Amino acid sequence: MRLRFAFIAAPLLVFAYGVIRILDGLDGSRGPGIAWTTGHLAFMAALVLFVPTFWRLRHLAGRNALATASAVAGTAGIVALLAQFAIDVVVGFMAADHDAMGPLFDQVQAVPGVELAVYDAGPYLFYVAQLALVVHCALRKEVKAWTPVLVLIDLMLPLIDKDFIPVGAIFLLVSFWPLARRDVPAARHALVHACGTMAHRV
């Protein structure tokens, strides 16, 4: 049930982040404020839920070296994105207004290694690994052939315009929905097996 929750809640939280981000920008600027903080916290919660989904996908992909490397890379990308969004939240709390946020971001990015790990390279591991895992699962026929297409659309839409993040999240939810549903029988089977083992021991 936890995996089912993760597969459904992660895209929904990304959707929430995208919607809040749009609302935050209606006045012509984004952050600081309640919308900035709430949106970022929603995405951070989604990132945490992506960890078990990645490792579930690694299981479906055969748990081989490539699948494991993809899951590890994806987890590293999640850590980088969590750091990036945590910085955003802290800057939002520290800045008096939107104009004051820029110099604070500059100070953080001036720290050696931060810009590369947290902004320029690290986050992309999350997106590349996500697609790699889903493609691998499709090749093993563990997911439908259209699943990687939907995931790719989700990844590409924000590159066109970040206001498309909610739309991409819907595509991701559709692609994850069968994975959430298939984990329900698996969870029930595991529970029945555990109960049967305990009864046998008694």
N, C-alpha and C positions, 0 to 999 in steps of 0.2 A: 504494500500500500504506500510505503514511503516513496518508492520509485515512481509509482503512478502519480503521486502528488507532485514530485519533482518535474516529471515530463510535462505536466499540465501547468503548474504554477510558474515555472521559469519563463515560458513565452508570455503568459499573462502579465507577469511583472515587467517584462520588457515592453509590452504594450502600454502598461501604465506609465512607465518612464517616458515613452515617446509622446503620449498624450499630454502629460504634465509639462514636458519640455516645450511643446507647442504653446500651451497656455502661458507658460512663463515668458515666452517671447512676444506675446501680444502687445506689450507696451514698448517694444522696440529693443529691449535688452534682456539678457538672461542672468539672473542672480544679482546679488544675494537675496535670500528671503526664504519663506516657507516652501514655495514651489521648487526652488533650486534644491533645497535640502531633501524634501520629500521624494522628488524624482530620482535623485542620486541614490538615496537609500533603497528605493524600489529596485533599481538596477543592481545594486550591490547584493540584495537578497536573491535576485535572479542568478547572479554569478555563483553564489554559494550553492544553489540548487543545480547548477550545471555540472558541478563536480560529480555527484552520483550518476547523472545521466551519461557523462563521458565514460565513466568506468563500466556502466551497464553496456554502452555501445561497444566498448573494448571487449567485453565478454561475448557479445553477439558476433563480433568480428573475428572471433576465434582465439583471442588471448595470445596471439603470436607476437613476434618481436615488433612488427610494424604497428599493430593495433596498440600494443603497450606503449611504444614510443609516441604514438599520436595522443594517447590519453595523458601521458606525462607532459607532453608539450602543451596540450590543451589546459592542463591544470596550472602549468607555469604561466600561461597566458591569462588565466583567471586571476592569479596572484597579482600580475602586473596591472590588470584592469581594476582590481580591488584597490591597489595602491593609488592608481590615478584618480579614482572616484573618491577615495578617502581624502586625498589632497584637495579635491574640489570642494568637498564638504567643509573641511577645516578652513580653507580660504574664504568660503562663503560666510562662516562665522566670524572670521577676523576682519573682513572688509566692511567698511561703512556703506559703500555703494558699489555699483558695477565698475566705475572707473578705478576704484581702489583695488580691484581684484587683479588687474593686469600686472602691476609691479610685484605683487605677492607671488603670482605664478612665475614671473621671471626669476625671482629669488630661488624658488624651488628647482626650476629647470636648470639653474646655473650650477647646482651641485653636480660634481662629476659622476657620470653614469646614469643619472636619473632620467635625463631626456631620452636616452637610447632605450633603457630598460622599461621605463614606465609609459613612454609616449610613442617613440618611433618604431620600436621593434617588438617588444614584449607582448603588447596586446594582440598583435596579428597572429601569434601562436594560437590563441583561442579560436579565431575564426578559421584558420587553415586546418587545425586539428579537428574541429567540428565537421567540416566538409569531408576531410579524409576518412574519419570514422564512419560517417554515413555512407560514403561511396564504398568503403570496404564491406560494410554490412549488406549493401545492395548487391555487390558482386557475389556474396555468399548466399544471396536470396533470403536474407533475414529480414529485409525491409523491401517494400515495393520499389520498382525501378524509378518511379516518379519522386520518391522521397529526397534523393540528392538534388533534384531539380528545384524543389520547393525550398530546401535549405540554401541553395545557391542564390535563389531569388531574394531570400531573407538577408543574405550577406551583401548582395549587390545594391539593394534599394537605398540603404543609407549613404552609399558612395555617390549616388545620383543626387540625393537631397536627404538630409537627416530628418526632415519632416515626414519621410516615408517609413520611419522606424516602426510606427504602429502597424502599418500595412505589412511590413516584413514579419512582424511578430505574429500576425495572423497566419501567414504562410508557414511559419515555424510551428505554430500550434497544430495546424493541420498535419504537418509531417510527423510530429511527435505523438499525435493522438493514437494511432495504431500501436505504438510502442507502449503507451500508458495502458491500453486495454489488454495487451498481451501479458503484461506483468501481473494482472489480477489472477488469472488461473494459476500462474506459476506460484504466486504467493499462497494461494489456497492449497495447492498441492504440497507445498513445503510445510504448511501448518498441519495438514492432515497426516503427512508422513511423520512429523514430530510427535503428534498426539498418539499415533499408532505405535511408535517406538516406546513412548512412555508407558502406554498400556501394556505392552508386551513385557516390559521390565517389571511392572507391578505384578 
